[in-house]
Amino acid sequence: MAAPLDPRQIVLSLMDKLSSPVKWDGRVTRAQLSSVLLNLSGCTDEVDLVMSQAHWATAESINLEEFLDWLLLKDEDEPKRDVDGNACSLIRAAIARRLDGKLDEAAELYEQAVQLKETSATKDRDLADALFNLALLRKLQRRFDDATSFYDRAISVYEDTSGSQHARLGDAINNLAVAHRAQGKLDSAMELYARALTVKEAAWGAEHACTGDTVFNMAMLQRSQGQFGQAMTLYERVLAIREKTQGREHADTAETLNSMAIVRSQQGQLNDSAELYTRALTIQEKALGKEHTVTADTIYNLALLRRRQGQLDQSVELYSRALQVKEKVVGFEHADVGDTLNNLGIVRSLQGKLSDAIKLYQRALAVREKALGSQNAVTGNTIFNMACAKRKLGEPSEAAELFERCASVYEKVHGAEHAETCDARKWAQQLRVK
């Protein structure tokens, strides 16, 4: 079912994309923009029509701010005056600030636009859109209580102005569910996802990409609650939708395969998991590139799986690949680099290469202390791993010192009676006696 592309909906979807973990640099390729448009419409003719109307349609790299501004101008049948005109100007300014990464300034401008629109005689979609974007910003800033409040208000306005089966209403309910999940309100999040799915199925159809996004969110929530069978059923539905609407070699298809691999791994079906990771990785290397962080994450997951399967040489090779990409893309002092170094150290220890393992743990510890702090449980885990390696290497005094240091961290984080605290302290005492 093809839906006409609404400029306002394009703006909201692009701004929603900007609130995702994916980092944008203010420009998008034609392929990236077309992907967002196709995700909305499901019709290549509609996408081609929008792309052809822009004066930069031949450019390989598109200035996102210019494109959004063009869409907003295009949506105005005639110049707006007074309150509406001022509100629209504020919204444009807010978008510009958002693209510059000035989130507080953008939020302030959106709030001014909302206040202006609420003084007008009628509530319209501009008000709902401003509330929606303000909620997106607050979610990005992890101010979930504020985000929830703005989503609730946006939903109310959308229902009043657009009806109970409008696509934008489905997006707002979906994002409210995301905020509830972040707040730990898992039951209400699932109820909201189900409500969003009903709206989206009515507005877009059961096999539309936007519908698939909500099904994907439901699957993630089910997975986080250990409901692996239900999660897998939902992921399989998402995979069918994304392969049909976006293609078998699209990054979103790979994301689904990666998530399915995680579920199979959690179910203990390691061979099936490895096959799914491999399929995802093949797509990501082609769609995103070999040096993309998402590609590196899948390599990392596959390395962990190979370690569980006892295929240690393959695990080392994969962790090393992931490390090389992460160091290049996110930097040598990023927490993800610390995670990869730590896990590479674990594999080297399992191989009996204890000196190599200790060097890797030392590097991981330096990164984690800087990125996470010295009194963090994850940092404590690396200290514990290094202590174990020192003990196996026959260096009891150094190992005891590390176990004591680890116990101190665990006690501060978990408490004196926690199992990990007691375990570290026990090892320190045993080594001191010897």
C-alpha positions in Angstrom: 0.0 0.0 0.0 1.7 3.2 -1.1 1.1 6.4 0.8 1.7 9.9 -0.5 4.7 11.4 1.0 3.8 14.2 3.4 6.6 16.8 3.9 5.7 17.1 7.6 6.0 13.3 8.0 9.4 13.4 6.3 10.6 16.1 8.6 9.5 14.1 11.7 11.0 10.9 10.4 14.4 12.5 9.7 14.4 14.2 13.1 13.6 10.9 14.7 16.5 9.4 12.8 18.7 12.1 14.2 17.7 11.0 17.7 18.9 7.4 17.1 22.4 6.2 18.1 23.5 6.7 14.5 25.7 9.7 14.2 24.9 12.2 11.4 27.3 14.9 10.3 24.7 17.3 8.8 24.8 15.7 5.4 23.3 12.6 4.0 23.8 10.7 0.8 21.1 10.3 -1.8 20.9 6.6 -0.8 20.4 7.4 2.9 17.7 10.0 2.2 16.0 7.7 -0.3 16.0 4.9 2.3 14.1 7.2 4.8 11.6 8.2 2.1 11.1 4.7 1.0 10.6 3.6 4.6 7.7 6.1 4.8 6.1 5.5 1.4 6.9 2.0 0.3 6.6 3.3 -3.3 9.7 4.1 -5.4 7.7 6.4 -7.6 6.8 8.6 -4.7 10.4 8.7 -3.6 11.6 9.7 -7.1 9.0 12.4 -7.2 10.2 14.1 -4.0 13.9 13.7 -5.0 13.3 15.2 -8.4 11.6 18.3 -7.1 14.7 19.4 -5.1 17.2 21.6 -6.9 20.0 19.5 -5.4 18.6 16.2 -6.7 21.7 15.4 -8.7 24.0 15.9 -5.7 25.6 12.8 -4.2 25.7 14.5 -0.8 22.7 16.5 0.4 22.7 19.2 3.1 20.1 17.9 5.5 19.3 21.4 6.9 18.6 22.7 3.4 16.5 19.7 2.6 14.4 20.0 5.8 14.0 23.8 5.2 12.8 23.1 1.7 10.3 20.6 2.9 8.8 23.0 5.4 8.6 25.8 2.9 7.0 23.4 0.3 4.3 22.5 2.8 3.1 26.1 3.1 0.3 26.8 0.6 0.5 30.5 1.4 2.6 32.7 3.8 1.5 32.3 7.4 1.1 35.4 9.6 1.1 36.4 13.2 1.2 33.5 15.7 1.5 30.7 13.1 4.2 32.5 11.2 6.3 33.2 14.3 5.8 29.6 15.4 7.0 28.2 12.1 10.0 30.4 12.1 10.9 29.1 15.6 10.5 25.6 14.5 12.9 26.1 11.5 15.4 27.7 13.9 15.0 24.8 16.3 15.8 22.3 13.5 18.9 24.3 12.6 20.1 24.2 16.2 19.3 20.5 16.4 21.5 19.8 13.3 24.3 21.8 14.9 24.1 19.6 18.0 22.8 22.5 20.2 20.1 20.5 21.9 19.3 22.9 24.7 18.9 25.8 22.3 16.7 23.7 20.0 14.5 22.6 22.9 14.1 26.2 24.1 13.0 27.2 20.6 10.5 24.3 20.3 9.1 25.3 23.7 8.6 28.8 22.5 6.8 27.5 19.4 4.6 25.3 21.5 3.7 28.2 23.8 2.8 30.4 20.8 0.7 27.7 19.1 -1.2 27.0 22.4 -2.3 30.7 22.5 -4.0 30.3 19.1 -7.6 29.6 18.8 -7.2 26.1 17.4 -4.7 23.3 18.0 -3.2 22.0 14.7 -0.6 19.6 13.4 2.2 22.2 13.8 1.6 22.1 17.6 1.6 18.3 17.6 4.8 18.2 15.5 6.5 20.7 17.7 5.6 18.7 20.8 6.8 15.5 19.0 10.2 17.0 18.2 10.5 18.4 21.7 9.9 15.0 23.1 12.5 13.5 20.7 15.1 16.0 22.0 14.3 15.2 25.6 14.5 11.5 24.9 17.9 12.1 23.3 19.0 14.0 26.4 17.7 11.1 28.5 15.2 13.3 30.2 12.5 10.6 29.9 10.0 12.2 32.3 9.9 15.3 30.1 9.8 13.2 27.0 6.9 11.2 28.3 4.9 14.4 29.1 5.5 15.9 25.6 4.6 12.7 23.8 1.4 12.4 25.8 0.5 16.0 24.8 1.5 15.3 21.2 -0.7 12.2 21.1 -3.7 14.1 22.4 -3.3 16.8 19.7 -2.8 14.3 16.9 -5.9 12.4 18.0 -7.9 15.7 18.0 -6.6 17.0 14.7 -5.8 13.8 12.6 -7.9 11.0 14.0 -7.2 7.8 15.8 -5.6 6.0 12.8 -3.1 8.6 11.6 0.5 7.5 10.9 2.0 10.3 13.0 -0.1 9.2 16.0 1.4 5.7 15.6 4.9 7.2 15.7 4.2 9.2 18.8 2.7 6.2 20.6 5.7 4.1 19.5 8.2 6.6 20.8 6.2 7.0 24.1 6.7 3.3 24.5 10.4 3.7 24.0 10.5 6.3 26.7 8.5 4.0 29.1 10.9 1.2 28.4 13.9 3.4 29.2 12.1 4.2 32.5 11.7 0.5 33.3 7.9 0.6 32.8 8.0 -2.6 30.7 4.3 -3.6 30.9 3.1 -0.2 29.9 5.7 -0.1 27.1 4.4 -3.3 25.7 0.8 -2.0 25.8 1.8 1.1 24.0 3.7 -0.8 21.4 0.6 -2.9 20.8 -1.5 0.2 20.5 1.1 1.8 18.1 1.1 -1.3 16.0 -2.7 -1.2 15.7 -2.6 2.4 14.5 0.3 1.8 12.1 -1.4 -1.3 10.6 -4.5 0.8 9.9 -2.6 3.7 8.5 0.2 2.0 6.6 -0.7 -1.7 6.3 0.6 -4.8 8.0 3.6 -5.1 5.7 4.9 -1.5 5.7 8.4 -0.7 6.9 7.1 1.7 9.5 4.9 -1.0 10.9 7.9 -3.3 10.9 9.8 -0.8 13.1 7.2 -1.1 15.9 7.2 -4.9 15.6 11.0 -4.8 15.9 10.7 -2.7 19.1 8.2 -5.2 20.5 10.6 -8.0 19.8 13.5 -6.2 21.6 11.3 -5.8 24.6 10.3 -9.4 24.6 13.9 -10.4 24.3 15.0 -8.3 27.2 12.3 -10.0 29.3 13.7 -13.5 28.4 10.6 -14.3 26.3 12.8 -15.7 23.5 10.2 -17.7 21.6 7.9 -14.7 21.3 10.7 -12.4 20.4 11.9 -14.8 17.6 8.4 -14.9 16.1 8.3 -11.1 16.0 11.8 -10.8 14.6 10.8 -13.3 11.8 7.9 -11.1 10.9 10.1 -8.0 10.9 12.6 -9.8 8.6 9.9 -10.7 6.1 8.7 -7.0 6.1 12.2 -5.5 5.7 13.3 -8.0 3.0 10.2 -7.1 1.1 10.2 -3.3 1.6 13.9 -2.5 1.8 15.6 -5.4 0.2 17.7 -8.4 1.4 20.9 -6.3 1.4 19.7 -3.3 3.4 21.3 -2.4 6.7 17.9 -2.7 8.5 17.6 -6.3 7.3 21.0 -7.0 8.7 20.0 -5.4 12.0 17.1 -7.8 12.2 19.4 -10.8 11.4 21.8 -9.7 14.1 19.0 -9.4 16.7 17.8 -12.9 15.7 21.3 -14.2 16.2 21.4 -12.8 19.7 18.2 -14.6 20.5 19.4 -17.9 19.1 22.6 -17.5 21.2 20.6 -16.9 24.3 18.6 -20.0 23.5 21.8 -22.0 23.3 21.4 -22.6 19.5 24.9 -21.5 18.7 25.2 -22.9 15.2 22.0 -21.1 14.1 23.3 -18.0 15.8 26.6 -18.1 14.0 24.8 -18.5 10.6 22.6 -15.5 11.3 25.6 -13.3 12.4 27.5 -14.3 9.3 24.5 -13.3 7.1 24.2 -10.0 8.9 27.9 -9.3 8.6 27.9 -9.9 4.9 25.1 -7.4 4.4 26.6 -4.8 6.7 30.0 -4.9 5.1 28.3 -4.1 1.8 25.7 -1.6 3.0 27.7 0.2 5.7 31.3 -0.6 5.0 33.9 -2.8 6.7 35.0 0.1 9.0 31.5 1.0 10.4 30.8 0.7 14.1 27.7 -1.3 13.5 29.7 -3.7 11.4 32.3 -3.9 14.2 29.5 -4.7 16.7 28.5 -7.7 14.7 32.1 -8.9 14.4 32.3 -8.5 18.2 29.2 -10.6 18.7 30.4 -13.3 16.4 33.8 -13.3 18.2 32.0 -13.9 21.5 30.0 -16.7 20.0 33.1 -18.4 18.6 34.6 -18.2 22.1 31.5 -19.9 23.5 31.9 -22.6 20.9 35.6 -23.1 21.9 36.8 -21.8 18.5 39.4 -19.6 20.2 41.7 -18.9 17.2 38.7 -17.6 15.2 37.5 -15.6 18.2 40.9 -13.9 18.5 40.9 -13.1 14.8 37.4 -11.6 15.0 38.0 -9.6 18.2 41.2 -8.2 16.6 39.2 -7.1 13.6 36.6 -5.5 15.8 39.3 -3.7 17.8 40.9 -2.3 14.8 37.7 -0.8 13.5 36.6 0.5 16.9 40.0 2.2 17.6 39.8 3.9 14.2 36.2 5.0 14.4 35.4 5.8 18.0 39.0 6.3 19.3 41.5 4.5 21.5 39.9 5.7 24.8 36.3 4.7 24.1 34.5 2.2 26.4 33.8 -0.1 23.5 37.5 -0.4 22.9 37.9 -1.3 26.6 35.3 -4.0 26.2 37.0 -5.5 23.2 40.4 -5.5 24.8 39.0 -7.2 27.9 37.3 -9.9 25.9 40.4 -10.4 23.8 42.3 -10.9 27.0 39.9 -13.5 28.2 40.4 -15.6 25.0 44.2 -15.3 25.3 43.9 -16.5 28.9 41.8 -19.5 27.7 44.6 -20.2 25.2 47.1 -20.3 28.0 48.8 -17.1 26.7 48.7 -15.4 30.1 51.4 -12.8 29.5 49.5 -11.6 26.4 46.3 -11.7 28.4 47.7 -9.5 31.1 49.0 -6.9 28.6 45.5 -6.8 27.1 43.9 -6.5 30.5 46.2 -3.6 31.4 45.2 -1.8 28.3 41.5 -2.5 28.9 41.8 -1.3 32.5 43.4 2.0 31.4 40.6 2.6 29.0 37.8 1.7 31.3 39.2 3.7 34.2 39.2 6.8 32.0 35.9 6.1 30.2 33.9 4.7 33.1 35.8 5.6 36.2 37.9 3.6 38.7 34.9 2.7 40.9 32.7 1.1 38.2 31.7 -2.6 38.2 32.9 -3.1 34.6 36.3 -1.7 35.6 36.3 -4.1 38.6 35.7 -7.0 36.2 38.9 -6.3 34.3 40.8 -6.0 37.6 39.4 -9.4 38.6 40.4 -11.0 35.2 43.9 -9.6 35.5 44.1 -11.0 39.1 43.1 -14.5 37.8 45.7 -14.4 35.1 48.4 -13.3 37.6 47.4 -16.2 39.9 47.7 -18.7 37.1 51.0 -17.2 36.1 52.3 -17.9 39.6 52.5 -14.4 40.9 50.4 -14.7 44.1 51.3 -11.4 45.8 50.4 -9.3 42.8 47.3 -11.4 42.3 46.2 -10.9 45.9 46.7 -7.2 45.7 44.5 -7.1 42.5 41.8 -9.2 44.2 41.8 -6.8 47.1 41.5 -3.8 44.8 38.7 -5.6 42.9 36.9 -6.4 46.2 37.0 -2.7 47.1 35.4 -1.7 43.9 32.7 -4.4 44.1 31.9 -3.5 47.7 31.4 0.2 46.7 29.2 -0.8 43.7 27.4 -3.9 45.0 27.8 -3.9 48.7 29.9 -5.9 51.2 27.8 -9.0 51.1 27.4 -9.3 47.4 28.6 -12.6 45.9 31.2 -10.9 43.6 32.6 -8.9 46.6 32.9 -12.0 48.7 34.5 -14.0 45.9 37.2 -11.4 45.3 37.9 -11.1 49.0 38.1 -14.8 49.4 40.7 -15.2 46.7 42.8 -12.4 48.2 42.7 -14.0 51.6 43.7 -17.5 50.2 46.6 -16.0 48.3 47.8 -14.0 51.4 47.8 -17.2 53.5 50.0 -19.0 50.9 
